[in-house]
Amino acid sequence: MQLHALITGASKGIGAALAQQFAQQGYFVHLNTRSNSVAAQALLDTIKQQGGQGKLAIFDVTRAEECQDYLNDLSQLDVLVNNAGMLKDNLLPQVSAQDWQAVLDVNYRSPQRFMNQCLPLLEQAGAPCVINLASISGVKPRPGQAAYAVSKAMLIRWTQQLAAQYPKIKSYAISPGPVATEMITQAPWYQLPNAFDRIPLKRFAKPSEIASAAHFLAQHQMLPSGHNLIIDGGFTQTIKGQ
């Protein structure tokens, strides 16, 4: 029986790499995007051209009704990847109430609510898995990422709670360090000679590497449920603080 994976925020970056990876491994992929964008449709077309199967899952993860409307038409879900995220950088005293709410809504409250909505389908699966895309900012916060760091730390701790509460469902967090998404690689500073000095591996992670790790966790489930997998080339070891 073909397995089904639903990936939020799947139209670009790490989300697109996740969709392609799971499709290449034989999953029917539900590519979540807020609208039927050119990028999302192009990604789905590429997946199908490569022999994969999937469909666009058009809904806003912050809107419970839209999420439920999509899930009402599903009869199977084996893997949920909460990838959709928001970044609003600012120093702690300068983060507005509106920014706090927006970041927490997208990065923590929406995955938490969506997981609860997906729970009936996941509990019916043979080897269900939930993967939450966190960040090393949730492990070692850096100045200027106040709301983002807090939301990702919450996501990591919530993953541990999921593992304790639902032992049948393997729950993992993945905390990438700097990732060479298209947006990052086009930034002027990316070409500077010292761009990777603080990364022992001397390069950013590739989106495909994050996607491969996610598939490995979902398929093999060899790490203890609740584990936070850090993929950062050793970057967290160069960050001062706790």
N, CA and C of each residue as an Amber inpcrd file, in Angstrom:
protein
   726
   0.8470000  -1.1990000   0.0000000   0.0000000   0.0000000   0.0000000
   0.8800000   1.2450000   0.0000000   0.5470000   2.1920000  -0.8520000
   1.3280000   3.4140000  -0.9440000   1.1370000   4.2700000   0.3000000
   2.2280000   4.8120000   0.8120000   2.1850000   5.6840000   1.9760000
   1.9110000   7.1160000   1.5460000   1.2890000   7.8820000   2.4440000
   0.9520000   9.2710000   2.1690000   1.6830000  10.1860000   3.1380000
   2.2780000  11.2610000   2.5900000   2.9640000  12.2630000   3.4140000
   2.3870000  13.6410000   3.1050000   2.1300000  14.4150000   4.1480000
   1.6410000  15.7810000   3.9800000   2.7160000  16.7210000   4.5050000
   3.1230000  17.6710000   3.6710000   4.2060000  18.5880000   4.0140000
   3.6840000  20.0110000   3.9470000   3.7100000  20.7120000   5.0580000
   3.2510000  22.0980000   5.0530000   4.3610000  23.0090000   4.5490000
   3.9650000  24.1090000   3.9270000   4.9380000  25.0480000   3.3790000
   5.8400000  24.4060000   2.3530000   5.2330000  23.6960000   1.3940000
   6.0140000  22.8160000   0.5040000   6.3520000  23.4310000  -0.8430000
   6.0760000  24.7050000  -1.0630000   6.2400000  25.2370000  -2.4170000
   7.6620000  25.6500000  -2.7520000   8.5190000  25.8600000  -1.7390000
   9.8820000  26.3100000  -2.0300000  10.8170000  25.9340000  -0.8850000
  12.1100000  26.1440000  -1.1220000  13.1010000  25.9230000  -0.0820000
  13.1450000  24.5000000   0.4350000  13.2640000  24.3680000   1.7310000
  13.3280000  23.0480000   2.3640000  12.0360000  22.2800000   2.0990000
  10.9030000  22.9680000   2.1110000   9.6280000  22.2930000   1.8730000
   9.5740000  21.6240000   0.5140000  10.0670000  22.3100000  -0.5100000
  10.0860000  21.7250000  -1.8560000  11.0110000  20.5180000  -1.9090000
  12.1590000  20.6180000  -1.2410000  13.0920000  19.4800000  -1.2000000
  12.4680000  18.2960000  -0.4710000  11.7320000  18.5620000   0.5810000
  11.0330000  17.4930000   1.3100000  10.0240000  16.8000000   0.4020000
   9.2420000  17.5950000  -0.3330000   8.2240000  17.0250000  -1.2160000
   8.8680000  16.1340000  -2.2780000   9.9440000  16.5980000  -2.8660000
  10.6180000  15.8140000  -3.8960000  11.2240000  14.5360000  -3.3200000
  11.8100000  14.6390000  -2.1480000  12.4350000  13.4700000  -1.5300000
  11.4090000  12.3850000  -1.2180000  10.3170000  12.7600000  -0.5930000
   9.3070000  11.7600000  -0.2460000   8.6540000  11.1800000  -1.4990000
   8.4350000  12.0110000  -2.5180000   7.8640000  11.5030000  -3.7640000
   8.8050000  10.5180000  -4.4340000  10.0990000  10.8250000  -4.4370000
  11.0840000   9.9310000  -5.0390000  11.1500000   8.5900000  -4.3190000
  10.7940000   8.5890000  -3.0450000  10.8190000   7.3600000  -2.2610000
   9.4820000   6.6140000  -2.3040000   8.5890000   7.0510000  -3.1740000
   7.3570000   6.3050000  -3.4020000   6.1410000   6.7730000  -2.6410000
   6.2630000   7.8360000  -1.8760000   5.1100000   8.3660000  -1.1420000
   4.1960000   9.1480000  -2.0860000   2.9040000   9.1180000  -1.7940000
   1.9800000  10.0810000  -2.3890000   2.0900000  11.3240000  -1.5340000
   2.4860000  12.4370000  -2.1630000   2.8160000  13.6400000  -1.4020000
   1.7190000  14.6900000  -1.5290000   1.2920000  15.2090000  -0.3920000
   0.3380000  16.3150000  -0.3350000   1.1510000  17.5780000  -0.0740000
   1.2720000  18.4260000  -1.0970000   2.1120000  19.6140000  -1.0290000
   1.2740000  20.7990000  -0.5730000   1.4430000  21.1650000   0.6890000
   0.6470000  22.2840000   1.2060000   1.2110000  23.6250000   0.7490000
   0.3070000  24.4820000   0.3000000   0.6340000  25.8550000  -0.0680000
  -0.6080000  26.6970000   0.1560000  -0.4180000  27.9730000   0.4640000
  -1.5820000  28.8180000   0.7500000  -2.3980000  29.1340000  -0.4990000
  -1.7620000  29.0660000  -1.6730000  -2.4730000  29.3570000  -2.9190000
  -1.8750000  28.5250000  -4.0430000  -2.6040000  28.4390000  -5.1250000
  -2.1310000  27.6860000  -6.2860000  -1.1290000  28.5430000  -7.0550000
   0.0630000  28.6570000  -6.4750000   1.0810000  29.5280000  -7.0560000
   1.7810000  28.8420000  -8.2260000   2.4770000  29.6450000  -9.0130000
   3.2500000  29.1160000 -10.1380000   4.3280000  28.1660000  -9.6290000
   4.9830000  28.5480000  -8.5220000   6.0590000  27.7180000  -7.9710000
   5.5350000  26.3730000  -7.4970000   4.3960000  26.3780000  -6.8200000
   3.8270000  25.1290000  -6.3090000   3.4180000  24.2040000  -7.4470000
   2.7770000  24.7610000  -8.4810000   2.3500000  23.9390000  -9.6050000
   3.5510000  23.3880000 -10.3700000   4.5920000  24.2120000 -10.4960000
   5.8030000  23.7560000 -11.1880000   6.4590000  22.6160000 -10.4260000
   6.4690000  22.7100000  -9.1080000   7.0430000  21.6360000  -8.2890000
   6.2520000  20.3490000  -8.4640000   4.9370000  20.4470000  -8.4300000
   4.1060000  19.2560000  -8.6160000   4.3260000  18.6580000 -10.0020000
   4.4270000  19.4920000 -11.0070000   4.6850000  19.0050000 -12.3660000
   6.0220000  18.2650000 -12.4340000   7.0380000  18.8190000 -11.7810000
   8.3600000  18.1770000 -11.7740000   8.2970000  16.8190000 -11.0940000
   7.6010000  16.7580000  -9.9790000   7.4650000  15.4920000  -9.2560000
   6.8030000  14.4360000 -10.1420000   5.7610000  14.8190000 -10.8320000
   5.0560000  13.8680000 -11.7010000   5.9190000  13.4630000 -12.8940000
   6.6780000  14.4100000 -13.4370000   7.5680000  14.0920000 -14.5550000
   8.6560000  13.1000000 -14.1410000   9.0200000  13.1360000 -12.8800000
  10.0320000  12.2190000 -12.3610000   9.4420000  10.8910000 -11.8960000
   8.1570000  10.7110000 -12.1280000   7.5080000   9.4510000 -11.7860000
   6.8440000   9.4160000 -10.4320000   6.8310000  10.5350000  -9.7360000
   6.2080000  10.5850000  -8.4190000   4.7280000  10.8960000  -8.4980000
   4.0700000  10.8220000  -7.3450000   2.6400000  11.0960000  -7.2720000
   2.3750000  12.1060000  -6.1650000   1.3910000  12.9640000  -6.3950000
   1.0520000  13.9410000  -5.3800000  -0.0380000  14.8830000  -5.8460000
  -0.3760000  15.8120000  -4.9850000  -1.3770000  16.8240000  -5.3000000
  -1.1120000  18.0400000  -4.4350000  -1.6250000  19.1810000  -4.8740000
  -1.5120000  20.3850000  -4.0730000  -2.5430000  20.3440000  -2.9440000
  -2.1000000  20.7230000  -1.7660000  -2.9740000  20.8090000  -0.6000000
  -3.0940000  22.2920000  -0.2640000  -4.0840000  22.9430000  -0.8370000
  -4.1800000  24.3950000  -0.7550000  -4.9910000  24.7980000   0.4740000
  -4.2790000  25.2510000   1.4910000  -4.9130000  25.8010000   2.6920000
  -3.8750000  26.5600000   3.5000000  -4.3620000  27.4760000   4.3230000
  -3.5100000  28.2740000   5.1990000  -3.4020000  27.5520000   6.5440000
  -2.1810000  27.2200000   6.9490000  -2.0010000  26.4390000   8.1740000
  -2.4750000  27.1830000   9.4120000  -2.6220000  28.5080000   9.3280000
  -3.0870000  29.2700000  10.4900000  -4.6100000  29.3090000  10.5840000
  -5.2910000  28.7480000   9.6020000  -6.7640000  28.7630000   9.5840000
  -7.2840000  27.3410000   9.7800000  -7.7930000  27.0870000  10.9630000
  -8.2140000  25.7340000  11.3380000  -9.2780000  25.1810000  10.4050000
 -10.2070000  26.0380000   9.9710000 -11.2970000  25.5570000   9.1190000
 -10.7710000  25.0770000   7.7750000  -9.8310000  25.8140000   7.2030000
  -9.2590000  25.4100000   5.9200000  -8.4910000  24.0970000   6.0580000
  -7.7580000  23.9570000   7.1460000  -7.0220000  22.7050000   7.3940000
  -7.9790000  21.5280000   7.4760000  -9.0530000  21.7000000   8.2380000
  -9.9910000  20.6060000   8.4380000 -10.7250000  20.2540000   7.1510000
 -11.0340000  21.2580000   6.3530000 -11.7110000  20.9990000   5.0810000
 -10.8650000  20.0790000   4.1980000  -9.5650000  20.3070000   4.2000000
  -8.6950000  19.4430000   3.3880000  -8.6170000  18.0400000   3.9800000
  -8.4810000  17.9660000   5.2900000  -8.3530000  16.6560000   5.9310000
  -9.6240000  15.8220000   5.8070000 -10.7540000  16.4850000   5.6900000
 -12.0200000  15.7500000   5.5620000 -12.0530000  14.8670000   4.3220000
 -11.2470000  15.2080000   3.3250000 -11.2180000  14.4340000   2.0910000
 -10.1240000  13.3790000   2.0740000  -9.3660000  13.2770000   3.1690000
  -8.2940000  12.2860000   3.2590000  -8.7560000  11.0350000   3.9900000
  -8.3260000   9.9030000   3.4890000  -8.6270000   8.6390000   4.1690000
  -7.3670000   7.9930000   4.7370000  -6.1950000   8.5970000   4.4330000
  -4.9310000   8.0100000   4.8700000  -3.8850000   9.1020000   5.0520000
  -3.1270000   8.9860000   6.1320000  -1.9860000   9.8740000   6.3590000
  -0.9690000   9.1210000   7.2110000   0.2190000   8.9500000   6.6790000
   1.2670000   8.1970000   7.3680000   2.3530000   9.0940000   7.9500000
   2.6420000  10.2000000   7.2590000   3.7090000  11.0970000   7.7030000
   3.2110000  12.5320000   7.6020000   3.3700000  13.2650000   8.6940000
   3.0790000  14.6910000   8.7140000   4.3810000  15.4370000   8.9460000
   4.7200000  16.3510000   8.0500000   5.9130000  17.1790000   8.2130000
   5.4720000  18.6280000   8.3790000   5.6320000  19.1430000   9.5860000
   5.3020000  20.5370000   9.8570000   6.5140000  21.3970000   9.5040000
   6.4900000  21.9370000   8.2870000   7.6270000  22.6950000   7.7820000
   7.3440000  24.1870000   7.6650000   6.0990000  24.5780000   7.4950000
   5.7670000  25.9910000   7.3050000   6.2920000  26.8120000   8.4740000
   6.9160000  27.9460000   8.1600000   7.4840000  28.7690000   9.2200000
   7.5430000  30.2260000   8.8300000   7.8150000  31.0450000   9.8410000
   7.9010000  32.4900000   9.6400000   9.0610000  33.0330000  10.4470000
   9.7880000  33.9810000   9.8570000  10.9280000  34.6090000  10.5250000
  10.7390000  36.1120000  10.5070000  10.7120000  36.7250000  11.6940000
  10.6610000  38.1900000  11.8190000  11.7640000  38.5970000  12.7910000
  12.9470000  38.8240000  12.2520000  14.1070000  39.1190000  13.0830000
  13.9900000  40.4840000  13.7480000  14.3760000  40.5200000  15.0150000
  14.4740000  41.7680000  15.7570000  15.0300000  41.4780000  17.1360000
  15.6150000  42.4900000  17.7580000  16.0860000  42.3400000  19.1240000
  14.8890000  42.2450000  20.0720000  15.0760000  41.5500000  21.1690000
  13.9770000  41.2340000  22.0810000  13.1410000  42.4530000  22.4760000
  13.7400000  43.5800000  22.8850000  12.8940000  44.7180000  23.3080000
  12.1170000  45.3550000  22.1610000  12.5100000  45.0420000  20.9350000
  11.9030000  45.7010000  19.7800000  10.8880000  44.8290000  19.0430000
  10.6210000  43.6470000  19.5500000   9.6330000  42.7740000  18.9080000
   8.2370000  43.2450000  19.2890000   7.4430000  43.6090000  18.3190000
   6.0910000  44.0890000  18.5980000   5.1820000  42.9400000  18.9990000
   4.0810000  43.2930000  19.6480000   3.0970000  42.2740000  20.0360000
   2.5470000  41.5650000  18.8130000   2.3870000  42.3090000  17.7340000
   1.8600000  41.7210000  16.5040000   2.8420000  40.6980000  15.9240000
   4.1400000  41.0130000  15.9810000   5.1390000  40.0820000  15.4630000
   5.2320000  38.8360000  16.3380000   5.1650000  39.0170000  17.6440000
   5.1560000  37.8540000  18.5410000   4.0030000  36.9200000  18.1740000
   2.8300000  37.4970000  18.0280000   1.6560000  36.6780000  17.7330000
   1.7810000  35.9930000  16.3890000   2.2490000  36.7120000  15.3680000
   2.3550000  36.1350000  14.0280000   3.3450000  34.9730000  14.0020000
   4.5130000  35.1640000  14.6150000   5.5370000  34.1220000  14.5960000
   5.0940000  32.9040000  15.4060000   4.5470000  33.1290000  16.5830000
   4.0960000  31.9930000  17.3990000   2.9320000  31.2600000  16.7360000
   2.0580000  31.9960000  16.0700000   0.9220000  31.3610000  15.3880000
   1.3990000  30.4070000  14.3040000   2.3350000  30.8500000  13.4830000
   2.7920000  30.0250000  12.3600000   3.7340000  28.9210000  12.8210000
   4.6840000  29.2560000  13.6840000   5.7590000  28.3170000  14.0180000
   5.4200000  27.3280000  15.1140000   4.4680000  27.6680000  15.9830000
   4.1230000  26.7300000  17.0560000   2.6330000  26.3880000  17.1140000
   1.7910000  27.3930000  17.2160000   0.3710000  27.0860000  17.4410000
  -0.2490000  26.3480000  16.2510000   0.1240000  26.7210000  15.0420000
  -0.4460000  26.0480000  13.8710000  -0.0250000  24.5840000  13.7810000
   1.2680000  24.2400000  13.9320000   1.6330000  22.8200000  13.9520000
   0.9390000  22.0500000  15.0670000   0.8130000  22.6700000  16.2370000
   0.1770000  21.9950000  17.3690000  -1.2850000  21.6930000  17.0670000
  -1.9850000  22.6750000  16.5230000  -3.3940000  22.4710000  16.2030000
  -3.5640000  21.4990000  15.0450000  -2.7140000  21.6410000  14.0290000
  -2.8320000  20.7820000  12.8540000  -2.5370000  19.3290000  13.2020000
  -1.5780000  19.1130000  14.0800000  -1.2980000  17.7520000  14.5410000
  -2.5400000  17.1460000  15.2010000  -3.2190000  17.9250000  16.0230000
  -4.4340000  17.4280000  16.6620000  -5.5100000  17.0920000  15.6290000
  -5.5860000  17.8980000  14.5760000  -6.5650000  17.6280000  13.5310000
  -6.1990000  16.3750000  12.7320000  -4.9000000  16.1240000  12.5760000
  -4.4350000  14.9510000  11.8230000  -4.4320000  13.6750000  12.6590000
  -4.5730000  13.8070000  13.9540000  -4.4230000  12.6730000  14.8640000
  -5.2820000  11.4640000  14.5030000  -6.5670000  11.6240000  14.1970000
  -7.3670000  10.4370000  13.8410000  -6.7910000   9.6560000  12.6570000
  -6.2800000  10.3630000  11.6550000  -5.6950000   9.6870000  10.4920000
  -4.3710000   9.0310000  10.8560000  -3.5350000   9.7160000  11.6120000
  -2.2350000   9.1630000  11.9920000  -2.3810000   7.9190000  12.8570000
  -3.3540000   7.9130000  13.7250000  -3.5450000   6.7580000  14.6160000
  -3.9990000   5.5240000  13.8570000  -4.5220000   5.7120000  12.6520000
  -4.9290000   4.5740000  11.8290000  -3.7790000   4.0070000  11.0050000
  -2.6820000   4.7490000  10.9080000  -1.5490000   4.3350000  10.0770000
  -0.7570000   3.2240000  10.7580000  -0.0300000   2.4620000   9.9400000
   0.7480000   1.3480000  10.4870000   1.9590000   1.7890000  11.2680000
   2.6830000   2.7740000  10.7440000   3.8890000   3.2960000  11.4190000
   3.9200000   4.8100000  11.2530000   3.0120000   5.5160000  11.9190000
   2.8820000   6.9540000  11.7080000   4.0790000   7.7290000  12.2490000
   4.3140000   8.8980000  11.6460000   5.4500000   9.7150000  12.0420000
   5.1060000  11.1910000  11.8610000   5.5260000  11.9940000  12.8300000
   5.4010000  13.4450000  12.7500000   6.7980000  14.0390000  12.8340000
   7.1210000  14.9120000  11.8830000   8.4280000  15.5760000  11.8710000
   8.1960000  17.0760000  11.8980000   8.7930000  17.7350000  12.8820000
   8.6570000  19.1760000  13.0360000   9.9720000  19.8610000  12.6780000
   9.9230000  20.7630000  11.7080000  11.1190000  21.5000000  11.3190000
  11.3400000  22.6420000  12.2970000  12.3470000  22.4620000  13.1390000
  12.6920000  23.4720000  14.1280000  13.8960000  24.2660000  13.6220000
  14.8510000  24.5560000  14.4930000  16.0150000  25.3400000  14.0970000
  17.0360000  25.3060000  15.2210000  18.3070000  25.5070000  14.8670000
  19.3130000  25.6260000  15.9260000  19.0870000  26.8870000  16.7540000
  18.2890000  27.8270000  16.2380000  17.9380000  29.0030000  17.0320000
  17.1130000  28.6190000  18.2530000  16.4230000  27.5030000  18.1690000
  15.6710000  27.0080000  19.3130000  16.5340000  26.2520000  20.2990000
  17.7800000  25.9630000  19.9170000  18.7300000  25.2530000  20.7830000
  19.6950000  26.2380000  21.4310000  20.2560000  27.1200000  20.6060000
  21.1550000  28.1760000  21.0790000  20.7170000  29.4940000  20.4360000
  19.8530000  30.2350000  21.1170000  19.3350000  31.4800000  20.5280000
  20.4460000  32.4910000  20.2760000  20.2540000  33.2530000  19.2030000
  21.1820000  34.3270000  18.8690000  20.4510000  35.6680000  18.9120000
  21.1610000  36.7430000  19.2530000  20.5190000  38.0710000  19.2760000
  19.8810000  38.3920000  17.9300000  18.7000000  38.9770000  17.9880000
  18.0180000  39.3730000  16.7630000  16.9940000  38.3750000  16.2780000
  16.9230000  37.2070000  16.9180000  15.9470000  36.1900000  16.5070000
  15.0170000  35.8330000  17.6640000  14.6130000  36.8340000  18.3980000
  13.8850000  36.6190000  19.6500000  12.6430000  35.7490000  19.4820000
  11.6630000  36.2280000  18.7250000  10.4060000  35.4940000  18.5830000
  10.6220000  34.1620000  17.8800000  11.4440000  34.1720000  16.8550000
  11.7220000  32.9530000  16.1040000  12.3630000  31.8960000  16.9980000
  13.3600000  32.2990000  17.7750000  14.0550000  31.3560000  18.6490000
  13.1100000  30.7620000  19.6850000  12.2760000  31.5940000  20.2830000
  11.3230000  31.1050000  21.2810000  10.3440000  30.1220000  20.6490000
   9.8300000  30.4610000  19.4660000   8.8510000  29.5810000  18.8130000
   9.4650000  28.2300000  18.4570000  10.7250000  28.2240000  18.0320000
  11.3670000  26.9660000  17.6650000  11.7320000  26.1510000  18.9000000
  12.0960000  26.8130000  19.9910000  12.3400000  26.0950000  21.2480000
  11.0530000  25.4310000  21.7350000   9.9430000  26.1340000  21.5900000
   8.6460000  25.5580000  21.9510000   8.3430000  24.3350000  21.0950000
   8.6660000  24.4270000  19.8050000   8.4000000  23.3180000  18.8910000
   9.2180000  22.0790000  19.2800000  10.4580000  22.2920000  19.6850000
  11.3140000  21.1770000  20.1010000  10.7560000  20.5120000  21.3470000
  10.3880000  21.3100000  22.3370000   9.8440000  20.7530000  23.5830000
   8.5020000  20.0850000  23.3520000   7.6960000  20.6550000  22.4830000
   6.3990000  20.0530000  22.1690000   6.5850000  18.6930000  21.5010000
   7.6000000  18.5710000  20.6650000   7.9010000  17.2820000  20.0290000
   8.1700000  16.2140000  21.0840000   8.8850000  16.5840000  22.1300000
   9.1490000  15.6440000  23.2230000   7.8600000  15.2510000  23.9360000
   6.9650000  16.2140000  24.0950000   5.6810000  15.9150000  24.7220000
   4.8360000  14.9890000  23.8450000   4.8830000  15.2020000  22.5250000
   4.1630000  14.3090000  21.6130000   4.6410000  12.8680000  21.7730000
   5.9560000  12.7020000  21.8710000   6.5170000  11.3540000  22.0050000
   6.0080000  10.6740000  23.2650000   5.8790000  11.4300000  24.3350000
   5.4010000  10.8560000  25.5980000   3.8990000  10.5790000  25.5570000
   3.1600000  11.4760000  24.9120000   1.7050000  11.3680000  24.9100000
   1.1890000  10.3250000  23.9150000   1.8820000  10.1930000  22.7730000
   1.4210000   9.2860000  21.7180000   2.5480000   8.3350000  21.3360000
   2.7660000   7.3020000  22.1060000   3.9040000   6.4020000  21.8510000
   3.8390000   5.6800000  20.5130000   2.6450000   5.4910000  19.9600000
   2.5440000   4.8160000  18.6660000   3.0700000   5.6970000  17.5440000
   2.9310000   7.0140000  17.6920000   3.3420000   7.9540000  16.6530000
   4.7690000   8.4140000  16.9450000   5.6940000   8.0670000  16.0630000
   7.0700000   8.5180000  16.2480000   7.1410000  10.0160000  15.9240000
   7.6640000  10.7760000  16.8570000   7.7160000  12.2260000  16.7160000
   9.1620000  12.6980000  16.7770000   9.5590000  13.5030000  15.8050000
  10.9320000  14.0040000  15.7430000  10.9340000  15.4880000  15.4060000
  11.9650000  16.1740000  15.8700000  12.2550000  17.5270000  15.4210000
  13.5720000  17.4900000  14.6530000  13.6670000  18.3280000  13.6460000
  14.9230000  18.5230000  12.9360000  15.2930000  19.9950000  13.0740000
  16.5020000  20.2460000  13.5500000  16.9670000  21.6230000  13.7380000
  18.1170000  21.9160000  12.7800000  17.8060000  22.4740000  11.6200000
  18.8790000  22.8240000  10.6930000  19.6360000  24.0590000  11.1690000
  20.9080000  24.1090000  10.8100000  21.6460000  25.3470000  10.9040000
  21.4310000  26.1210000   9.6140000  22.3900000  26.9180000   9.1750000
  22.2450000  27.6320000   7.9030000  22.0600000  26.6580000   6.7370000
  21.0660000  26.9210000   5.9030000  20.7400000  26.0570000   4.7700000
  20.8060000  26.8710000   3.4800000  21.4230000  26.3010000   2.4790000
  21.6210000  26.9950000   1.1950000  20.3680000  26.9110000   0.3370000
  19.3010000  27.5700000   0.7810000  18.1100000  27.6900000  -0.0540000
  18.3840000  28.7030000  -1.1630000  17.5040000  28.7580000  -2.1430000
  17.7070000  29.6750000  -3.2560000  17.7960000  31.1210000  -2.7760000
  16.9720000  31.4850000  -1.7950000  16.9900000  32.8490000  -1.2800000
  18.3430000  33.1810000  -0.6490000  18.9170000  32.2290000   0.0810000
  20.1980000  32.4550000   0.7520000  21.3430000  32.5370000  -0.2510000
  21.3740000  31.6240000  -1.2030000  22.4950000  31.5740000  -2.1430000
  22.5400000  32.7950000  -3.0640000  21.4080000  33.4970000  -3.1830000
  21.3790000  34.6880000  -4.0180000  21.7600000  35.9610000  -3.2580000
  21.9410000  35.8380000  -1.9450000  22.3300000  36.9960000  -1.1370000
  23.7990000  37.3480000  -1.4000000  24.1420000  38.6380000  -1.4660000
  25.5190000  39.0420000  -1.7640000  26.5500000  38.4910000  -0.7870000
  26.1980000  38.4390000   0.5020000  27.1670000  37.9860000   1.5050000
  27.5150000  36.5100000   1.3530000  26.6520000  35.7460000   0.6630000
  26.9030000  34.3130000   0.5120000  28.1780000  34.0550000  -0.2930000
  28.5460000  35.0020000  -1.1420000  29.7220000  34.8420000  -1.9930000
  31.0070000  35.3390000  -1.3270000  30.9080000  35.8980000  -0.1360000
  32.0850000  36.4310000   0.5420000  33.0130000  35.3000000   0.9990000
  34.3280000  35.5330000   0.9920000  35.2870000  34.4790000   1.3620000
  35.1080000  33.9490000   2.7830000  34.6230000  34.8140000   3.6940000
  34.4840000  34.3930000   5.0970000  33.0600000  33.9700000   5.4570000
  32.2240000  33.7250000   4.4690000  30.8110000  33.4170000   4.7300000
  30.6320000  32.1700000   5.5910000  31.5830000  31.2470000   5.5160000
  31.4100000  29.9710000   6.2200000  32.4320000  29.7670000   7.3430000
  33.0760000  30.8450000   7.7630000  34.1550000  30.7030000   8.7450000
  33.6940000  30.0850000  10.0580000  32.4680000  30.3650000  10.4730000
  31.9870000  29.8740000  11.7690000  31.3660000  28.4820000  11.6730000
  31.4020000  27.8950000  10.4870000  30.8590000  26.5510000  10.3080000
  32.0220000  25.5770000  10.1250000  32.2610000  24.6810000  11.0650000
  33.3870000  23.7530000  10.9240000  33.3820000  22.9800000   9.6110000
  32.2020000  22.6540000   9.0890000  32.1150000  21.9300000   7.8260000
  32.4620000  22.8190000   6.6320000  32.4930000  24.1360000   6.8580000
  32.8600000  25.1160000   5.8310000  31.8580000  25.2240000   4.6860000
  30.6200000  24.9220000   4.9620000  29.5550000  25.1440000   3.9770000
  28.2090000  25.0700000   4.6650000  27.1890000  25.5740000   3.9990000
  25.8250000  25.4380000   4.4910000  25.2910000  24.0530000   4.1310000
  24.2940000  23.6120000   4.8560000  23.6040000  22.3770000   4.4860000
  22.7950000  22.5970000   3.2110000  22.5980000  21.5540000   2.4510000
  21.7480000  21.6110000   1.2720000  20.3100000  21.2610000   1.6770000
  19.3010000  21.8840000   1.0530000  17.9220000  21.4970000   1.3480000
  17.6880000  20.0000000   1.1770000  18.3520000  19.3990000   0.1860000
  18.1730000  17.9600000  -0.0520000  18.7110000  17.1240000   1.1160000
  19.7140000  17.6400000   1.8260000  20.2440000  16.9020000   2.9720000
  19.2500000  16.9120000   4.1360000  18.5860000  18.0340000   4.3270000
  17.5440000  18.0910000   5.3620000  16.4050000  17.1420000   4.9920000
  16.0500000  17.1410000   3.7190000  14.9670000  16.2740000   3.2430000
  15.3280000  14.7990000   3.3920000  16.5630000  14.4420000   3.0870000
  16.9970000  13.0490000   3.2250000  16.9320000  12.5960000   4.6780000
  17.3200000  13.4860000   5.5860000  17.2540000  13.1560000   7.0050000
  15.8150000  12.9470000   7.4520000  14.9110000  13.7940000   6.9540000
  13.5010000  13.6570000   7.3130000  12.9350000  12.3270000   6.8290000
  13.2670000  11.9760000   5.5960000  12.7850000  10.6980000   5.0750000
  13.3580000   9.5310000   5.8700000  14.6330000   9.6070000   6.2240000
  15.2610000   8.5410000   7.0100000  14.5340000   8.3590000   8.3400000
  14.2340000   9.4590000   9.0060000  13.5240000   9.3720000  10.2850000
  12.1450000   8.7460000  10.0990000  11.4220000   9.1830000   9.0780000
  10.0690000   8.6810000   8.8590000  10.0550000   7.2140000   8.4640000
  11.0110000   6.8240000   7.6210000  11.0140000   5.4750000   7.0860000
  11.5570000   4.4480000   8.0680000  12.6500000   4.8060000   8.7560000
  13.3330000   3.8190000   9.5910000  13.0430000   3.9710000  11.0810000
  12.7390000   5.1920000  11.5290000  12.3440000   5.4320000  12.9140000
  13.3080000   4.7850000  13.9030000  14.6040000   4.9500000  13.6480000
  15.6240000   4.2990000  14.4690000  15.9990000   5.1270000  15.6970000
  15.8260000   6.4370000  15.6460000  16.1350000   7.2700000  16.8070000
  14.9530000   7.2580000  17.7830000  15.2120000   7.4840000  19.0620000
  14.1130000   7.5100000  20.0340000  13.1070000   8.5970000  19.6870000
  11.8500000   8.2990000  19.8310000  10.8130000   9.2920000  19.5730000
  11.0250000  10.4860000  20.4990000  10.8480000  11.6810000  19.9390000
  11.0820000  12.9080000  20.6900000  12.4400000  13.5230000  20.4420000
  13.2920000  12.8240000  19.6880000  14.6620000  13.2950000  19.4580000
  14.6750000  14.5400000  18.5730000  15.5760000  15.4640000  18.8820000
  15.8050000  16.6480000  18.0540000  17.1140000  16.4520000  17.3080000
  17.0350000  16.2810000  15.9950000  18.2110000  16.0210000  15.1690000
  18.7800000  17.3510000  14.6660000  19.9860000  17.6810000  15.1070000
  20.6460000  18.9200000  14.6970000  21.5000000  18.6490000  13.4680000
  21.2780000  19.4470000  12.4230000  22.0450000  19.3230000  11.1740000
  22.6180000  20.7030000  10.8620000  23.8350000  20.9470000  11.2970000
  24.3610000  22.3070000  11.2020000  25.8510000  22.3810000  10.8860000
  26.4730000  21.2620000  10.5600000  27.8990000  21.2780000  10.2510000
  28.7690000  21.7070000  11.4080000  28.2520000  21.5850000  12.6330000
  28.9970000  21.9730000  13.8280000  28.8100000  23.4270000  14.2330000
  27.8850000  24.1360000  13.5780000  27.7180000  25.5690000  13.8120000
  27.3540000  25.8940000  15.2550000  26.5110000  25.0950000  15.8880000
  26.1050000  25.4040000  17.2610000  27.2870000  25.3920000  18.2170000
  28.3360000  24.6940000  17.8640000  29.5220000  24.6510000  18.7340000
  30.3070000  25.9600000  18.6940000  30.0020000  26.8210000  17.7340000
  30.6950000  28.1020000  17.6370000  29.8680000  29.2540000  18.1990000
  28.6370000  28.9570000  18.6430000  27.7570000  29.9950000  19.1620000
  27.9430000  30.1050000  20.6670000  28.2250000  31.2950000  21.1520000
  28.3920000  31.4940000  22.5870000  27.0410000  31.4610000  23.2740000
  27.0710000  31.1080000  24.5500000  25.8310000  31.0530000  25.3240000
  25.4800000  29.6480000  25.6880000  24.3150000  29.5180000  26.2970000
  23.9350000  28.1810000  26.7800000  23.4710000  27.2950000  25.6470000
